[in-house]
Amino acid sequence: MDWPSQEYDAPLDRAHAHVRAWLGTLADRPVPPQADIDELVAALGPELPEAPTPAVEVVDHLAAVADAGLTAMPSGRFFGFVIGGTLPAALAADWLVSAWDQNSGLRRLTPAHSALEDVAAAWLRDLLGLPAGSAVGFVTGGTMANFTCLAAARDEVLRRAGWPVAERGLTGAPRLRVLVGAERHDTVDLALRYLGLGAPEVVAADDQGRLRPDALAAALDVGPDGPTIVCLQAGNVHSGAFDPFAEAIEIAHRHGAWVHVDGAFGLWAAASPTTRPLLGGYDGADSWATDAHKTLNVPYDCGIAVVRDRAALRAAMGMHAAYLIADDAGDPLDTVPELSRRARAVPVWAALRSLGRSGTTELVDRFCRHARTFADGLTAMDGVQVLNDVVFTQVCATFGDDARTRRVVEGMLADGTAWMTGSRWRGRDVLRISVSNWSTSEDDVERSLAAVRRVLAGV
Ligand SMILES: *Cc1c(COP(=O)(O)O)cnc(C)c1O
């Protein structure tokens, strides 16, 4: 056998060709998938082969079979959930990450990754307006970013109460109160479950889903101040709304609480002078979670945990083993739950380097502009009501009664031009739109609105 790199040439060439073909279909392929799982399993061949298969054949078979079962999530007309596409620089950088195959837990093991992570972390703190000294951890997504920040929060507030969780665990610990807004993201509850903290206390929200500071104050005024965490939200998945940070943080801190902000997509409002005021006072919090695979448009998966108190994060996440070459200044592994991990900071660095400050601002502004175009276009249709104040990237519309709205939701999926799915918000069925893809153009928005008009005419 020759130099083994030749073993990679043909499969990588094939993968490159398949990727270009896939990206080439995005402008016009139906957004929903065209095959179901049973068909795909049958086409893949469910039996484990006895003998090896050449890598080229594996790649060709994979691409040929998967195609019909792929949802065009990177399409400019995917408006479901909060997804985000992939910037060209970020996708290409992510390929390098796979090829370089660096285990990125230790600084001294991979200086290239550590340098990129340091630079990306500094750029993120700058663009997101977060304290210069904060620790930044690159995790798999918003859920794990919430988990990571809340682990630091849990340990720190209990430590202040004289209870070192790392040694003693939670059994017999002082009561720890966790307060969340009524419309926090469900993953906050999930993170609290992982942390052994159980269900949080729920604070009332207003008509846009924003936590009500008066309700927070009333809840905190009950009982003595003990270990407490308050979770706020930047970017409600239905309305896009932002909690009133300045007021809520002032109240929480007066009671000695740690304040965490879930800003999976909304924290990016900080990157534009137009939307930063929506976040007023957010930088007074103690930790912030966000995603890079949403608004920043890096490929899956990348979430970001930012913690003001570096020592608190390191105390919660750090580990030591004799065989690891640790750096006294702290290692990437001290900021995340994992030991071994992918070089997630690299696509983030590439996305930010390709956008620059102005491009990042423009990206956020463009999402907001498209969301407003959607809201205006929908409002102009007969019997359609936009339920939320469109302050950011999210739009929720109703089409009369719940049954009619559901028919529109189903009609949109059957039509296939755009992906917008349903939800329930404020007691009503809604069609939800989330604008989060860099490649969404005015034309994509117009084509999608035309699809809604077409579907509406048929229900
Ligand atoms: C998407 C989202 C999350 C969860 O993020 P994942 O990356 O899916 O784990 C948490 N909070 C909010 C507000 C979100 O929009």
PDBQT file of the ligand as one rigid body, heavy atoms in Angstrom, charges set to zero:
ROOT
HETATM    1  C1  LIG A 501     -33.112  26.146  20.357  1.00  0.00    +0.000 C 
HETATM    2  C2  LIG A 501     -33.245  26.679  21.733  1.00  0.00    +0.000 A 
HETATM    3  C3  LIG A 501     -32.691  25.989  22.819  1.00  0.00    +0.000 A 
HETATM    4  C4  LIG A 501     -32.056  24.623  22.672  1.00  0.00    +0.000 C 
HETATM    5  O1  LIG A 501     -30.940  24.685  21.832  1.00  0.00    +0.000 OA
HETATM    6  P1  LIG A 501     -30.379  23.377  21.103  1.00  0.00    +0.000 P 
HETATM    7  O2  LIG A 501     -29.255  23.928  20.306  1.00  0.00    +0.000 OA
HETATM    8  O3  LIG A 501     -31.503  22.863  20.265  1.00  0.00    +0.000 OA
HETATM    9  O4  LIG A 501     -29.968  22.414  22.139  1.00  0.00    +0.000 OA
HETATM   10  C5  LIG A 501     -32.776  26.567  24.066  1.00  0.00    +0.000 A 
HETATM   11  N1  LIG A 501     -33.367  27.749  24.233  1.00  0.00    +0.000 NA
HETATM   12  C6  LIG A 501     -33.923  28.454  23.218  1.00  0.00    +0.000 A 
HETATM   13  C7  LIG A 501     -34.550  29.783  23.486  1.00  0.00    +0.000 C 
HETATM   14  C8  LIG A 501     -33.876  27.931  21.929  1.00  0.00    +0.000 A 
HETATM   15  O5  LIG A 501     -34.399  28.615  20.904  1.00  0.00    +0.000 OA
ENDROOT
TORSDOF 0
